[in-house]
Amino acid sequence: MELVEESQEFLSVASVARTMAIAPATLRTWDRRYGLGPSAHEVGRHRRYSEADVTKLLYMRRLIISGVVPAEAAEMAKNYTGARIELGNIQPVQQRDELVTSLFRAAYGLDERFLEDALSQSFADDGVVKTWHEVVVPLMFKIGQEWARTDTGVEVEHLLSETVQRCLHRVELKSAVNTRPVVLAAVSEEQHSLALLAVKAALAEKGIASYYLGARTPGEAINAIVSRVGPPAIFLWALLPENADPHIFQNLPKVRPAPRILLGGSGWDRDACAGAQFVDDLASTCEEISRAVGL
């Protein structure tokens, strides 16, 4: 535990929860179960969050929103030593309470059929982006909190992740508005690609064709497809800093017209990635790719 330094600003649980747009109870749960709590201590006062503490929490939050199950996200966040994550970029997580509650009960009951049917129906009725932000993400948060509280439910997290993947794979491209598909890839050894699959499905819903290269895509494969098709946009995904090598996009083949380079995931060092555009969630990713193809 570290002592308070006057040159730093230290935040209370309530302040951090308000700024991150999550419940104080969630922060206390993450502290108790994962060890992601406040490290600063001032004699006679409650422990408070340092900037480094908050950065780890924000990193965990981004991982969960990206589709990483909370148990894995916590372990990754505890080891995060990357750049500071700005609080001002965090948006509240909205949710549809009744559906989220029903899916939560089904998940803990291992009712895979209900999960798949309800999620598929929501994707069909409300669209991929809306369902992802208002149903899938809040549901993953809720399941993660329950696991932290009871120390049970890892199998539930993985069942949900697999079910969401199947539902997203079913979203089909009816007809394409772009003759040159965009390229989507999780770079280097990046294996967490659920959010990348959500991008593919959301684009298909908008009539935007894409080449989905999936997890662990080597740079050579990305270069080859860029040279062959000259995509209007290239979206590269990396959650872990060790996978987010700027040379991957800096050494892309030169094609005309030049594609828009979009980087997603919390692994990228923004200071080292000049010339690329960052996108922070599914909605903004689809919006920027839509602009790149002329929609």
C-alpha positions as CSV (number, residue, x, y, z in Angstrom):
1,M,0.0,0.0,0.0
2,E,1.3,3.4,-0.9
3,L,1.2,6.7,1.0
4,V,-0.5,9.7,-0.4
5,E,1.8,12.2,-2.2
6,E,0.6,15.8,-2.2
7,S,1.4,16.2,-5.9
8,Q,-1.1,13.5,-6.9
9,E,-4.9,13.7,-6.9
10,F,-6.6,10.8,-5.2
11,L,-10.2,9.9,-5.7
12,S,-12.9,8.3,-3.6
13,V,-15.0,5.3,-4.6
14,A,-18.0,7.5,-5.3
15,S,-15.9,9.9,-7.5
16,V,-14.4,7.0,-9.6
17,A,-17.8,5.3,-10.0
18,R,-19.5,8.5,-11.1
19,T,-16.8,9.3,-13.7
20,M,-16.7,5.7,-15.0
21,A,-20.5,5.5,-15.1
22,I,-20.7,2.3,-13.1
23,A,-22.1,1.6,-9.6
24,P,-19.9,2.0,-6.5
25,A,-20.9,-1.6,-5.6
26,T,-19.2,-2.8,-8.8
27,L,-15.9,-1.1,-7.8
28,R,-16.1,-2.6,-4.3
29,T,-16.7,-6.0,-5.9
30,W,-13.8,-5.7,-8.3
31,D,-11.6,-4.7,-5.3
32,R,-12.7,-7.6,-3.1
33,R,-12.7,-10.3,-5.8
34,Y,-9.9,-9.2,-8.2
35,G,-7.7,-7.0,-6.1
36,L,-8.4,-4.0,-8.4
37,G,-9.0,-1.5,-5.6
38,P,-7.6,1.7,-4.2
39,S,-3.9,1.6,-3.3
40,A,-3.4,5.0,-1.7
41,H,-3.9,5.4,2.1
42,E,-4.1,8.6,4.2
43,V,-4.0,8.2,7.9
44,G,-7.5,8.5,9.4
45,R,-9.2,8.3,6.0
46,H,-10.6,5.7,3.6
47,R,-8.3,4.3,1.0
48,R,-8.5,6.3,-2.2
49,Y,-7.8,5.6,-5.9
50,S,-4.5,6.8,-7.5
51,E,-4.2,7.6,-11.2
52,A,-2.6,4.2,-11.8
53,D,-5.5,2.5,-10.0
54,V,-8.1,4.2,-12.1
55,T,-6.2,3.4,-15.3
56,K,-6.4,-0.3,-14.5
57,L,-10.1,0.0,-13.8
58,L,-10.7,1.8,-17.1
59,Y,-8.7,-0.8,-18.9
60,M,-10.8,-3.6,-17.4
61,R,-14.0,-1.7,-18.3
62,R,-12.8,-1.4,-21.9
63,L,-12.0,-5.1,-22.1
64,I,-15.4,-6.1,-20.9
65,I,-17.1,-3.7,-23.4
66,S,-14.9,-5.3,-26.1
67,G,-16.3,-8.7,-25.3
68,V,-13.7,-10.2,-22.9
69,V,-15.2,-12.2,-20.1
70,P,-14.8,-10.3,-16.8
71,A,-12.6,-12.9,-15.1
72,E,-10.0,-12.7,-18.0
73,A,-10.4,-8.9,-18.2
74,A,-9.5,-8.6,-14.5
75,E,-6.3,-10.6,-14.8
76,M,-5.3,-8.6,-17.9
77,A,-6.0,-5.3,-16.1
78,K,-4.0,-6.1,-13.1
79,N,-0.9,-6.4,-15.3
80,Y,-1.6,-3.3,-17.4
81,T,1.2,-0.8,-17.5
82,G,0.3,1.1,-20.6
83,A,-0.6,4.7,-21.2
84,R,-3.1,6.6,-19.1
85,I,-6.7,6.2,-20.3
86,E,-8.6,9.4,-20.3
87,L,-11.7,9.5,-18.2
88,G,-13.5,11.9,-20.5
89,N,-13.8,9.3,-23.2
90,I,-15.9,6.9,-21.1
91,Q,-19.6,6.7,-22.0
92,P,-22.3,5.3,-19.7
93,V,-23.4,1.8,-20.3
94,Q,-27.1,1.8,-21.1
95,Q,-29.2,-1.3,-20.8
96,R,-32.7,-2.8,-21.4
97,D,-33.3,-4.1,-17.9
98,E,-36.0,-6.7,-18.5
99,L,-34.2,-8.5,-21.3
100,V,-30.9,-8.3,-19.5
101,T,-32.4,-9.8,-16.4
102,S,-34.1,-12.6,-18.3
103,L,-30.9,-13.5,-20.1
104,F,-28.9,-13.4,-16.8
105,R,-31.3,-15.9,-15.3
106,A,-31.1,-18.1,-18.4
107,A,-27.3,-17.9,-18.4
108,Y,-27.1,-19.1,-14.8
109,G,-29.6,-21.8,-15.5
110,L,-27.5,-22.9,-18.5
111,D,-30.5,-22.4,-20.7
112,E,-28.5,-22.1,-23.9
113,R,-31.5,-22.4,-26.1
114,F,-33.3,-19.4,-24.5
115,L,-30.0,-17.4,-24.6
116,E,-29.5,-18.0,-28.3
117,D,-33.1,-17.5,-29.3
118,A,-33.5,-14.2,-27.3
119,L,-30.2,-12.8,-28.5
120,S,-30.9,-13.7,-32.1
121,Q,-34.3,-12.1,-31.9
122,S,-32.8,-8.9,-30.4
123,F,-30.1,-8.7,-33.1
124,A,-32.9,-9.1,-35.7
125,D,-35.3,-6.7,-34.2
126,D,-33.1,-3.9,-32.8
127,G,-29.8,-4.4,-34.8
128,V,-26.4,-5.4,-33.9
129,V,-25.1,-2.1,-32.5
130,K,-28.1,-1.4,-30.3
131,T,-28.2,-5.0,-29.0
132,W,-24.4,-5.0,-28.4
133,H,-24.4,-1.8,-26.4
134,E,-27.7,-2.2,-24.5
135,V,-27.9,-6.0,-24.0
136,V,-24.6,-7.9,-24.5
137,V,-22.3,-5.5,-22.7
138,P,-24.6,-4.9,-19.6
139,L,-25.2,-8.7,-19.4
140,M,-21.5,-9.4,-19.4
141,F,-21.1,-6.8,-16.6
142,K,-23.9,-8.4,-14.6
143,I,-22.5,-11.9,-14.9
144,G,-19.0,-10.7,-14.0
145,Q,-20.3,-9.0,-10.9
146,E,-22.2,-12.2,-9.9
147,W,-19.1,-14.3,-10.4
148,A,-17.1,-11.8,-8.3
149,R,-19.7,-11.9,-5.5
150,T,-20.2,-15.7,-5.3
151,D,-16.9,-17.1,-6.8
152,T,-19.1,-19.1,-9.3
153,G,-20.0,-18.8,-12.9
154,V,-16.9,-18.9,-15.0
155,E,-18.7,-21.5,-17.2
156,V,-21.6,-19.0,-17.5
157,E,-19.3,-16.4,-18.9
158,H,-17.8,-18.7,-21.5
159,L,-21.3,-20.1,-22.5
160,L,-22.5,-16.5,-23.1
161,S,-19.4,-15.7,-25.2
162,E,-19.9,-18.7,-27.4
163,T,-23.6,-18.1,-27.8
164,V,-23.0,-14.4,-28.8
165,Q,-20.5,-15.6,-31.4
166,R,-23.0,-18.0,-33.0
167,C,-25.7,-15.3,-33.1
168,L,-23.3,-12.8,-34.8
169,H,-22.2,-15.4,-37.3
170,R,-25.8,-15.7,-38.5
171,V,-26.1,-12.0,-39.4
172,E,-25.9,-12.2,-43.2
173,L,-24.9,-9.7,-45.9
174,K,-28.0,-9.4,-48.2
175,S,-26.4,-7.2,-50.8
176,A,-23.3,-5.0,-50.8
177,V,-23.1,-1.3,-51.3
178,N,-19.3,-1.4,-51.7
179,T,-17.5,-3.2,-54.5
180,R,-14.3,-3.3,-52.6
181,P,-14.8,-4.9,-49.2
182,V,-13.2,-3.5,-46.0
183,V,-10.6,-5.5,-44.1
184,L,-11.1,-6.5,-40.5
185,A,-8.3,-8.3,-38.6
186,A,-7.2,-9.0,-35.0
187,V,-3.4,-8.5,-35.3
188,S,-0.4,-10.6,-34.3
189,E,-1.3,-13.1,-31.5
190,E,-4.5,-11.3,-30.5
191,Q,-7.1,-14.0,-29.7
192,H,-9.9,-11.9,-28.2
193,S,-11.9,-11.2,-31.3
194,L,-15.6,-11.1,-30.2
195,A,-15.8,-7.4,-30.7
196,L,-14.3,-7.8,-34.2
197,L,-17.0,-10.3,-35.1
198,A,-19.6,-7.8,-33.9
199,V,-18.1,-5.2,-36.3
200,K,-18.4,-7.7,-39.2
201,A,-22.1,-8.4,-38.3
202,A,-23.0,-4.7,-37.8
203,L,-21.4,-3.9,-41.2
204,A,-23.3,-6.7,-42.9
205,E,-26.5,-5.3,-41.5
206,K,-25.7,-2.0,-43.1
207,G,-24.9,-3.7,-46.5
208,I,-21.2,-3.2,-46.2
209,A,-19.1,-6.1,-47.4
210,S,-16.0,-7.0,-45.4
211,Y,-13.2,-9.6,-45.3
212,Y,-13.2,-10.8,-41.8
213,L,-9.7,-12.3,-41.1
214,G,-10.4,-13.1,-37.5
215,A,-8.0,-13.7,-34.6
216,R,-4.2,-14.0,-34.8
217,T,-3.9,-12.5,-38.3
218,P,-0.2,-12.1,-39.4
219,G,0.9,-8.9,-41.0
220,E,1.7,-10.8,-44.2
221,A,-1.9,-11.9,-44.6
222,I,-3.2,-8.3,-44.1
223,N,-0.6,-7.0,-46.6
224,A,-1.6,-9.6,-49.2
225,I,-5.3,-8.9,-49.1
226,V,-4.8,-5.1,-49.1
227,S,-2.6,-5.4,-52.2
228,R,-5.2,-7.5,-54.0
229,V,-8.4,-5.6,-53.2
230,G,-7.5,-2.0,-52.3
231,P,-10.0,-1.8,-49.5
232,P,-11.7,1.6,-48.6
233,A,-11.0,1.0,-44.9
234,I,-8.8,-1.3,-42.8
235,F,-9.8,-2.0,-39.2
236,L,-7.1,-3.5,-37.0
237,W,-8.0,-4.8,-33.5
238,A,-5.6,-5.3,-30.6
239,L,-6.5,-5.6,-26.9
240,L,-3.1,-6.4,-25.6
241,P,-0.1,-3.9,-26.0
242,E,2.2,-6.7,-27.0
243,N,0.1,-7.3,-30.1
244,A,-0.4,-3.7,-31.1
245,D,2.7,-3.1,-33.2
246,P,2.4,0.2,-35.1
247,H,4.6,-1.2,-37.9
248,I,1.6,-3.4,-38.9
249,F,-0.3,-0.5,-40.3
250,Q,2.7,1.7,-41.1
251,N,4.1,-0.9,-43.5
252,L,0.9,-1.6,-45.3
253,P,1.1,-1.7,-49.1
254,K,0.5,1.6,-50.8
255,V,-2.8,1.4,-52.8
256,R,-4.9,4.1,-54.5
257,P,-7.2,5.4,-53.3
258,A,-5.6,5.3,-49.9
259,P,-7.7,3.4,-47.4
260,R,-8.8,4.8,-44.0
261,I,-6.8,3.1,-41.2
262,L,-8.9,2.5,-38.1
263,L,-7.4,1.1,-34.9
264,G,-9.6,-0.5,-32.2
265,G,-8.9,-2.1,-28.8
266,S,-7.0,-0.8,-25.8
267,G,-3.6,-2.2,-26.8
268,W,-2.6,0.6,-29.1
269,D,-0.3,3.4,-27.9
270,R,-1.9,6.5,-29.4
271,D,1.3,8.5,-29.3
272,A,3.1,6.0,-31.4
273,C,0.3,5.6,-34.0
274,A,0.3,8.9,-35.9
275,G,-1.6,8.7,-39.1
276,A,-4.3,6.2,-37.9
277,Q,-7.7,7.0,-36.5
278,F,-8.8,5.5,-33.2
279,V,-12.4,4.2,-32.6
280,D,-13.6,3.4,-29.1
281,D,-16.8,1.4,-29.5
282,L,-18.9,-0.6,-32.0
283,A,-21.1,2.4,-32.9
284,S,-18.2,4.7,-33.8
285,T,-16.4,2.0,-35.7
286,C,-19.3,1.3,-37.9
287,E,-19.9,5.1,-38.4
288,E,-16.3,5.7,-39.6
289,I,-16.3,2.7,-41.9
290,S,-19.6,3.8,-43.4
291,R,-18.1,7.1,-44.2
292,A,-15.1,5.5,-45.7
293,V,-17.3,3.5,-48.2
294,G,-19.3,6.6,-49.0
295,L,-22.5,6.1,-46.9
